[in-house]
Amino acid sequence: MSLLDESAPDAVRATEIPLRRNRDFLLLWIGAGVSMLGLRASVVAYPLLMLWYGNSPIGAGLVGFAVLLPQLVVQLPAGALVDRWDRRRLLIGCDIAGLLAMGAVVVMLAAGRLWLPALMVAAFIDGSAGVCYRLGERAAIGHIVPPPQLPQALGQNEARSQAAGLLGQPTGSGLFTLGSWVPFGFTAGSHLLALVTLLFIRKNLQGRRGAATRNIRAEVIEGMRWVWRQRFLRTAVGLIAGSNLLFQILVLTMSLTVKEHGGSPLSVGLIGLVGGLGGMAGALAGARVVERVRLFTVIAGALVVWTVLMTPVALVSAPLVLGLLMAGTGFAGALMNVVVGVRQLRITPDALQGRVNSVFSLLSFGMSSAGAFVGGVLLSAIGTRATAVSIAAAMGVLALIAVVAPAMREDTLAESRQDLDPAHGA
């Protein structure tokens, strides 16, 4: 059964309402966006707090580890909880947990105390709440947006994520200059606002389902098996995971290239800014591409474009040129995220949405983490130019796989449209 099988008449009637007038979508979009920005700001503020007030580089690393650890250890069980529990209550619980954790940090810092273990616990709780919230929101989107508007909705969500990534660094560091507790107070406020928006959403955020009869471990395994049985998703997630590893190496390579040629950290920030703007543009273009271009063309095309844009990195060092190259890769990446995301939402049963999304997220973050390590080793061993050539060649291999893999050459656009038919699916 497809996610879109339920309440089809209501969905058809809802197509007359544009997203900008879809009250429930706007509430969820705004609440999730503000909450995401708050989390990004606090992630930036944690190491600043330990370096400026704790005088502890080790402490900065530990608290940074605590806030990112949930991305590895919480994803899969969180996906199962999204599919098992009432999603509205789960999202509300995530905001309450984040609000309490950040409120405790504000109270501690306002009292003039800085205790690393307490900060790590709060960071882990807030990071875990963020993981659960993101998975729950992604699974719920199909219940507040009619099927024809899914591409536009996911495009706006992707653009929102890109914007939060761009604004998180200056927001966190800027608020930190006003006071050690201010960025965490901002994050607490973002959770409160997201909580209020959830209370005003009218629609159900999930379909009907029976009571859970199995343990979390069995449900996690079920989600992983379902992904493995889908030829397209299995191949696509492998290609995306591999490209994420290479992109993390690319970012490190560009940063070191700028440093070796006398550039400043501001130049590195410029590259990230221009790349983020490219990502926002790609996200907004995704809605127009979904129904016009085959998935095979988008994915294979993105990998080919990435290969072409990575190749000059070995030859140039100007921050502006590197930024333009990053903008191109960001555009293609965000575009592919939207197109693949729409396909995944359309073919995944509602009862598996959380778990399938968690598999994608875990592989994405896990490979990015591995890329940071591999990139450091490569740059230390063979230098920036050879590393740039190596990752361009590796991306070319991924592009070749996308072109020749049978699963990627299926008529996935036709299959996506079949999923829109309420009679389609078991």
C-alpha positions in Angstrom: 0.0 0.0 0.0 1.4 3.4 -0.9 1.6 6.3 1.4 -0.9 8.1 -0.9 -3.6 5.5 -1.0 -5.5 6.8 2.0 -7.9 9.7 2.0 -7.5 10.1 -1.8 -10.7 12.1 -2.3 -9.6 14.6 0.3 -6.2 14.8 -1.3 -7.8 15.5 -4.7 -9.9 18.3 -3.3 -6.9 19.8 -1.5 -5.0 20.2 -4.8 -7.0 23.4 -5.3 -5.3 25.0 -2.3 -1.7 26.2 -3.0 0.9 25.5 -0.5 1.2 29.1 0.5 -2.4 28.8 1.8 -2.1 25.3 3.2 -2.4 26.2 6.9 -1.1 22.9 8.3 1.8 22.8 5.9 2.9 26.3 6.8 2.6 25.7 10.5 4.8 22.5 10.2 7.2 24.2 7.8 7.7 27.3 10.0 8.0 25.3 13.2 10.4 22.8 11.9 12.5 25.5 10.2 12.9 27.6 13.3 13.7 24.5 15.4 16.3 23.4 12.8 17.9 26.9 12.9 18.0 26.8 16.7 19.7 23.4 16.7 22.3 24.6 14.1 23.0 27.7 16.2 23.5 25.6 19.4 25.8 23.2 17.6 28.0 26.2 16.7 27.8 27.6 20.2 28.9 24.4 22.1 32.6 24.4 21.1 32.7 28.2 21.4 31.5 27.9 25.0 34.1 25.4 26.0 36.9 27.3 24.2 36.1 30.8 25.4 34.8 30.1 28.9 36.0 26.6 29.7 39.5 27.0 28.1 39.2 23.3 27.1 39.8 22.2 23.5 39.1 18.6 24.7 35.8 19.7 26.2 34.9 21.4 22.9 35.5 18.1 21.1 33.6 16.1 23.7 30.5 18.3 23.6 30.6 18.4 19.8 30.8 14.6 19.8 27.8 14.5 22.2 25.5 16.6 20.0 26.4 14.7 16.8 26.4 11.2 18.3 22.6 10.8 18.0 23.0 11.0 14.2 24.7 7.6 14.5 23.0 5.8 17.4 19.5 7.2 17.5 18.5 7.2 13.8 17.3 3.6 13.5 15.3 3.3 16.8 13.9 6.8 16.2 12.6 5.7 12.8 10.8 2.7 14.4 9.3 5.0 17.0 8.0 7.4 14.3 6.2 4.4 12.8 5.0 3.0 16.1 3.8 6.1 18.1 1.4 8.9 17.4 3.5 11.3 15.3 1.9 14.4 16.6 2.6 13.4 20.2 6.1 12.3 19.2 6.9 15.7 17.7 5.5 17.5 20.7 7.6 15.3 23.0 10.7 16.1 20.9 10.1 19.9 21.3 9.5 19.5 25.1 12.7 17.5 25.5 14.7 20.0 23.6 13.1 22.9 25.4 13.9 21.4 28.8 17.5 20.5 27.8 18.3 24.0 26.5 16.4 25.6 29.4 18.7 23.7 31.8 21.8 24.9 30.0 20.5 28.5 30.1 19.9 28.3 33.9 23.3 26.7 34.4 25.2 29.4 32.5 23.1 32.3 33.9 24.1 31.1 37.3 27.8 31.3 36.3 28.4 27.6 36.2 29.9 25.5 33.5 29.8 21.7 34.0 30.9 19.6 31.1 29.0 16.4 31.9 25.7 18.3 32.2 26.4 20.1 28.9 27.1 16.8 27.2 23.9 15.3 28.4 21.9 18.3 27.3 23.6 18.3 23.9 22.8 14.6 23.5 19.2 15.1 24.4 18.7 18.0 22.1 20.5 16.2 19.3 18.4 13.1 19.8 15.2 15.2 19.8 16.3 16.8 16.6 16.8 13.4 14.9 13.4 12.2 16.0 11.7 15.4 15.0 13.2 15.4 11.5 12.2 11.8 10.8 8.7 12.5 12.2 8.2 15.6 10.1 9.4 13.9 7.0 7.0 11.0 7.5 4.1 13.3 8.2 4.4 15.5 5.2 2.3 13.2 3.0 -0.7 13.6 5.2 -0.8 17.4 5.1 0.1 17.9 1.4 -1.8 16.3 -1.5 0.2 14.0 -3.8 0.6 16.4 -6.7 2.1 19.0 -4.4 4.7 16.7 -2.8 7.5 17.8 -5.1 6.9 21.5 -4.3 6.6 20.7 -0.6 9.9 18.7 -0.5 11.6 21.4 -2.5 10.6 24.0 0.0 11.7 21.7 2.8 15.1 21.2 1.2 15.5 24.9 0.6 14.6 25.5 4.3 17.4 23.0 5.3 19.9 24.8 3.1 18.9 28.2 4.5 19.2 26.9 8.1 22.7 25.6 7.3 23.7 28.9 5.9 22.3 30.9 8.8 23.3 28.6 11.6 26.9 29.6 11.8 26.5 33.4 11.9 23.4 33.0 14.2 25.2 30.8 16.7 28.4 32.8 16.8 26.6 36.2 16.7 24.3 35.3 19.6 27.3 34.0 21.5 28.9 37.4 21.4 25.9 38.8 23.3 26.3 36.3 26.2 27.3 32.7 26.8 23.7 31.6 27.4 22.0 33.6 24.6 22.3 31.0 21.7 20.9 28.3 24.0 18.1 30.5 25.0 17.4 31.1 21.3 17.3 27.3 20.7 15.0 26.9 23.7 12.7 29.6 22.2 12.8 27.8 18.8 11.6 24.6 20.4 8.8 26.5 22.1 7.7 28.1 18.8 7.7 24.7 17.1 5.7 23.2 19.9 3.0 26.0 19.5 2.8 25.4 15.8 2.2 21.7 16.3 -0.7 22.4 18.7 -2.5 24.2 15.9 -2.1 21.6 13.2 -5.5 20.0 12.5 -4.8 17.1 10.2 -3.7 13.6 11.3 0.0 13.0 10.7 -0.3 9.3 10.0 -2.6 6.6 8.7 -4.5 4.0 10.6 -2.5 1.2 12.1 -2.8 -1.6 14.5 -1.1 -1.8 17.9 2.7 -2.7 17.8 3.3 -6.3 18.6 7.0 -6.6 18.1 10.1 -5.1 19.7 12.0 -2.2 18.3 14.8 -4.3 17.0 12.5 -6.4 14.9 10.8 -3.3 13.5 14.2 -1.7 12.6 15.2 -4.9 10.8 11.9 -4.9 8.9 12.6 -1.4 7.6 16.1 -2.3 6.5 14.9 -5.4 4.7 12.2 -3.4 2.9 14.8 -0.9 1.6 17.0 -3.8 0.5 14.2 -5.3 -1.5 13.6 -2.1 -3.5 16.0 -2.3 -6.4 15.9 1.4 -7.1 16.1 2.6 -3.5 18.9 0.2 -2.7 21.0 1.4 -5.6 20.2 5.1 -5.1 21.0 5.1 -1.4 24.3 3.4 -2.2 25.2 6.0 -4.8 24.1 8.9 -2.5 26.1 7.5 0.4 29.2 7.2 -1.7 28.8 10.7 -3.0 28.4 12.0 0.5 31.7 10.5 1.5 33.4 12.2 -1.5 31.8 15.6 -0.8 33.1 15.6 2.7 36.6 15.0 1.3 36.0 17.8 -1.2 35.1 20.3 1.5 38.3 19.5 3.4 40.3 19.7 0.2 39.0 23.1 -0.8 39.6 24.4 2.7 43.2 23.2 2.7 43.8 24.6 -0.8 42.7 28.0 0.3 45.0 27.9 3.4 48.0 26.7 1.3 47.5 29.7 -1.1 47.4 32.3 1.7 43.6 32.5 2.0 41.7 33.2 5.3 38.9 31.4 7.1 36.6 34.1 5.7 37.4 32.8 2.2 36.4 29.3 3.3 33.2 30.7 4.6 32.6 32.5 1.3 32.9 29.1 -0.5 30.3 27.6 1.8 28.0 30.6 1.4 28.0 30.4 -2.4 27.6 26.6 -2.3 24.7 27.0 0.0 23.0 29.5 -2.3 23.4 27.0 -5.1 21.8 24.3 -3.0 18.8 26.6 -2.3 18.4 27.2 -6.0 18.5 23.5 -6.7 15.9 22.7 -4.0 13.5 25.2 -5.4 14.0 23.9 -9.0 13.3 20.3 -7.8 9.5 20.6 -7.9 9.6 21.5 -11.7 12.0 18.7 -12.5 10.2 15.8 -10.7 7.4 15.4 -13.2 9.4 16.3 -16.3 12.6 14.3 -16.1 13.2 10.6 -15.4 14.8 9.7 -12.1 17.6 7.9 -14.0 18.4 11.1 -15.8 18.5 13.2 -12.7 20.7 10.9 -10.6 23.1 9.9 -13.4 23.2 13.5 -14.6 24.0 14.8 -11.1 26.8 12.3 -10.7 28.2 13.3 -14.1 28.0 17.0 -13.3 29.7 16.4 -10.0 32.5 14.6 -11.7 33.0 17.5 -14.2 32.9 20.1 -11.4 35.3 18.3 -9.1 37.9 17.9 -11.8 39.1 21.6 -11.9 39.5 21.6 -8.1 43.0 20.2 -8.6 43.9 23.1 -10.8 42.4 26.2 -9.2 42.8 28.0 -5.8 40.8 31.2 -6.1 38.0 31.2 -3.5 35.4 32.7 -5.8 36.1 30.0 -8.5 35.9 27.3 -5.8 32.7 28.8 -4.5 31.1 28.7 -8.0 32.2 25.1 -8.4 30.6 24.3 -5.0 27.4 26.2 -6.0 27.1 23.9 -9.0 27.6 20.8 -6.9 25.2 22.1 -4.3 22.5 22.8 -7.0 22.7 19.3 -8.4 22.8 17.7 -4.9 19.7 19.6 -3.6 17.9 18.8 -6.9 18.6 15.1 -6.5 17.6 15.1 -2.8 14.2 16.5 -3.8 13.6 14.1 -6.7 14.7 11.0 -4.7 12.8 12.1 -1.7 9.6 12.4 -3.7 10.1 8.9 -5.1 10.8 7.5 -1.7 7.7 9.0 -0.1 5.5 7.8 -3.0 6.5 4.2 -2.9 7.0 3.7 0.9 4.0 2.5 2.9 3.0 4.9 5.6 3.8 2.4 8.3 7.4 2.2 7.2 8.1 5.9 6.5 10.1 6.6 9.6 12.2 3.5 9.3 13.0 4.0 5.6 13.9 7.6 6.2 16.1 6.6 9.1 18.1 4.2 6.9 18.7 7.0 4.4 19.7 9.4 7.1 22.0 7.0 8.9 23.9 6.0 5.7 24.1 9.7 4.7 25.6 10.9 8.0 27.7 7.8 8.5 29.4 8.2 5.1 29.9 11.9 5.7 31.6 11.1 9.0 33.8 8.5 7.3 34.6 11.0 4.6 36.0 13.4 7.2 38.4 10.7 8.4 39.3 9.4 4.9 39.8 13.0 3.7 42.2 13.8 6.5 44.3 10.7 5.8 44.4 11.4 2.0 45.3 15.0 2.4 48.1 14.2 4.8 49.4 11.4 2.6 49.2 12.7 -1.0 48.3 16.4 -0.7 45.5 18.5 -2.1 46.0 18.1 -5.8 46.2 14.3 -5.8 43.3 14.1 -3.4 41.2 16.3 -5.7 42.0 14.1 -8.7 41.2 11.0 -6.7 37.8 12.1 -5.6 36.9 13.3 -9.1 37.9 9.8 -10.4 35.9 8.1 -7.7 32.8 10.3 -8.5 33.3 9.3 -12.2 33.1 5.6 -11.1 29.8 6.3 -9.3 28.5 8.1 -12.4 29.4 5.0 -14.5 27.6 2.7 -12.1 24.5 4.9 -12.2 24.5 4.7 -16.0 24.9 1.0 -16.3 23.1 -0.3 -13.3 19.8 -2.0 -14.4 17.9 -0.7 -11.4 18.6 2.9 -12.4 17.4 2.4 -16.0 13.8 1.5 -15.0 11.0 3.8 -16.0 10.9 5.2 -12.5 8.8 8.2 -13.5 6.0 6.0 -14.8 6.2 3.9 -11.6 6.0 7.1 -9.5 2.8 8.1 -11.3 1.3 4.7 -10.8 1.7 5.2 -7.1 -0.6 8.2 -7.3 -3.4 5.9 -8.4 -5.4 4.7 -5.3 -6.0 1.4 -7.0 -2.3 0.8 -7.3 -0.6 -1.1 -4.5 -1.5 -4.0 -2.3 
